């Protein structure tokens, strides 16, 4: 696999794409066998455990515990808001919920961005490379598996992510 050579010989992150989720899962399995840790964006098709998926990697981020605390605070505030809805709804309580929700969204976006930026190898279907999650992420190398079965316009999305 050329990706293994790129990991061994060059610095920079690598984007690996394929036409289908199943094909990306096969690539992930092969990378795992070769001892290469990769981050997987997309829908799990066959890989069990899900250890390579974005959500799993995000849970290891140093700020993830803050996200859980904010989420708990938001849940408690929403419960208080529901109780207050039976009587008089406090504007302060509504503002608190909005602020907590905004903080959660911002922190989630930051953790997502950090997790993706720190991934050495990122695997996803070609169409997912246009995701806003990847909008600011340049890749040193781009590999397209099953390129002959992918429509040319769809391949342009990951190709444009390459910086070399």
PyMOL commands that set and color helices and strands:
alter all, ss='L'
color gray80, all
select helices_A, chain A and resi 2-9+21-33+54-58+64-85+91-117+126-130+132-134+147-149+152-159
alter helices_A, ss='H'
color red, helices_A
select strands_A, chain A and resi 14-18+39-40+121-125+141-144
alter strands_A, ss='S'
color yellow, strands_A
deselect
rebuild
show_as cartoon
